[in-house]
Amino acid sequence: MKRFGWVVAVLVAGLLGAGCGGSGSVEDRLPDPTVRFVNGVVGNQAVDVFLNEDRTVADLGYTFATADFQRIDFIRESEDAYDVTVKPAGDVEELDRIANSFAKDTHTIVLAYGLKDFGADFEKRPQIALIPTSRVRPIGEKALILVVNDLARPEGVQNEAIDFQSVDPTDPNSEDNPLFKKANIGYGTYSATANDVLIDSGTRTFQVRQSGSDAVEVYAEREFNFEAGKVYLALVAGQVENTTPGLAPQIVFIPLSTIR
């Protein structure tokens, strides 16, 4: 009996230790963050991306993304976290630099956006935006679209919000009564409430339109086959009234890998 009691005591102690997580904190047991990089700097500007002083991404072309999310070491904010820097590919000039602490068990799209040749329109300069995503696959026959407004206005005209909506080419009434729509998406900003669109999967056509009650101008249109249970980044890039190939307004759909 004494032997049995000793074994029980050991088992109980082990269970208590497992329940408390051992010596580490809850944060210590979480996986390190992941990041994925996207270049939306309008002007066919390939970029390099640095995390602190390490060049993590080299020569990333306009409207392209790195192959997938990659895991990075967690650095606490108290330890100065990360400096994220975007430079023209192969150059020493900085387009933008921000400091950020990527939390444990988070997934972030690091987007370089803005206008390469912004002239006197300083608000259109290249900048860095951080877009959080849960990477949880939509349930059933749904697909999720994260819409980002990287559409620059012509020189001297302030950037503005856009509408992102579906259209059925066989039904003219669908423009006034779209099946899926997200209105008033601000330039260079992101929140799940303001930017995410949950749709039924399948081949669909989406338009980017002038925002507002009289939103009649269509800036870009794209047909795409959305798979069930998938997540997509919709990068709305280019410059209004720019007809140069590659710089005209466009919608780029980038599939995002899910993890559960």
Beta strands, then each sheet from edge to edge (+ up, - down):
strand 1: 34-42
strand 2: 47-51
strand 3: 54-60
strand 4: 70-71
strand 5: 82-88
strand 6: 96-100
strand 7: 107-115
strand 8: 127-132
strand 9: 142-152
strand 10: 162-167
strand 11: 181-185
strand 12: 196-200
strand 13: 202-210
strand 14: 218-226
strand 15: 231-239
strand 16: 250-256
sheet 1: 4+ 1- 7- 8+
sheet 2: 3+ 2- 5+ 6-
sheet 3: 12+ 9- 15- 16+
sheet 4: 11+ 10- 13+ 14-
end
